[in-house]
Amino acid sequence: MEYIYSAMLLHKAGKKVSASGLTKVLEAAGVSPDEGRIKALVATLKDINIDEAVKAVPVAAAPAVAPATKEAPEKKAKEEKPKKEEEEEEKPEEVAGLGALFG
């Protein structure tokens, strides 16, 4: 799939989908490019209008999110309290740091 994604990225950026472009994108993503797969993809996409192909594919609906249980808000409230205390503890240090900047 990373080969297809690379081709779509190049196309979206307005660049020509070429073997060298695909190689650069894949290498930037940390993928070791396979020259055979790249050549096959470039040859396949040569006669395809990518914009029309993307429009023809139906977009899947986002999966439904499970309803939250009653326990979730309580846990969240308990977890937020320590975070607030941590933020309060950090404020004096931040203020002291700012004061040091201005002498």
C-alpha positions in Angstrom: 0.0 0.0 0.0 2.9 2.4 0.7 3.6 2.4 -3.1 0.1 3.5 -3.9 0.1 6.1 -1.1 3.4 7.4 -2.5 1.9 7.7 -6.0 -1.2 9.5 -4.6 1.0 11.9 -2.6 3.0 12.8 -5.7 -0.1 13.3 -7.7 -1.8 15.4 -5.0 1.4 17.6 -4.8 1.2 18.2 -8.6 4.3 16.1 -9.3 4.7 13.6 -12.0 4.3 10.0 -10.8 7.7 8.7 -11.8 10.1 6.0 -10.7 12.5 8.5 -9.2 9.7 10.4 -7.4 8.3 7.2 -5.9 11.8 6.1 -4.8 12.4 9.5 -3.0 9.0 9.4 -1.3 9.4 5.8 -0.1 13.0 6.4 1.1 11.8 9.5 3.0 9.2 7.3 4.7 11.8 4.8 5.7 10.7 2.1 3.2 13.3 0.2 1.2 12.0 0.6 -2.4 11.6 -2.3 -4.7 12.5 -1.2 -8.2 10.4 -3.9 -9.8 7.3 -2.8 -7.9 8.0 0.8 -8.7 8.3 0.2 -12.4 5.1 -1.9 -12.5 3.2 0.8 -10.6 4.4 3.6 -12.9 3.5 1.5 -16.0 0.1 0.8 -14.6 -0.7 4.4 -13.7 0.6 5.7 -17.1 -2.8 5.4 -18.7 -5.0 6.0 -15.7 -6.6 9.3 -14.8 -5.9 9.3 -11.0 -8.5 12.1 -10.3 -11.3 10.1 -12.0 -10.2 6.9 -10.3 -10.3 8.5 -6.9 -13.8 10.0 -7.6 -15.1 6.5 -8.6 -14.1 4.9 -5.3 -16.9 5.2 -2.7 -15.9 6.6 0.6 -16.5 4.3 3.5 -18.4 5.8 6.5 -16.5 6.3 9.7 -16.9 3.6 12.2 -19.4 4.3 15.0 -17.9 5.0 18.4 -19.0 2.9 21.2 -21.0 4.7 23.8 -19.1 5.7 26.9 -19.9 3.9 30.2 -20.7 5.7 33.4 -17.3 4.8 34.8 -15.4 6.6 32.1 -16.3 10.2 33.3 -15.5 9.3 36.8 -12.1 8.0 35.9 -11.5 11.0 33.7 -12.3 13.3 36.6 -10.0 11.5 38.9 -7.2 11.6 36.3 -7.6 15.3 35.7 -7.1 16.3 39.4 -3.4 15.2 39.5 -2.8 17.0 36.2 -4.2 20.3 37.6 -2.0 19.9 40.7 1.0 19.3 38.4 0.1 22.5 36.4 -0.1 24.5 39.6 3.2 23.2 40.7 4.8 24.2 37.4 3.5 27.8 37.4 5.8 29.1 40.2 8.8 27.7 38.4 7.7 29.2 35.1 7.2 32.6 36.7 10.6 32.4 38.3 12.1 31.5 35.0 10.4 34.5 33.3 11.6 36.8 36.1 15.2 35.7 35.5 14.9 36.8 31.9 14.1 40.3 32.8 16.6 40.6 35.7 
